[in-house]
């Protein structure tokens, strides 16, 4: 299981995880008005689930590796 988490994390540091997570959240933030005004679809009900998924994808493997091995990458 730790091997899979190591593959998911791709040896990223916590600072790199935070940067990539910020970029993905920014793209979700830009995509929501696009869906609302161009595609005429309301995706705001889905945004909390997407944000939780993004944050857990970038920070949970790093946290588990830090707890199990003593280092996050």
Secondary structure as GFF3:
##gff-version 3
##sequence-region A 1 73
A	DSSP	alpha_helix	2	9	.	.	.	ID=ss1
A	DSSP	alpha_helix	14	37	.	.	.	ID=ss2
A	DSSP	alpha_helix	44	69	.	.	.	ID=ss3
###
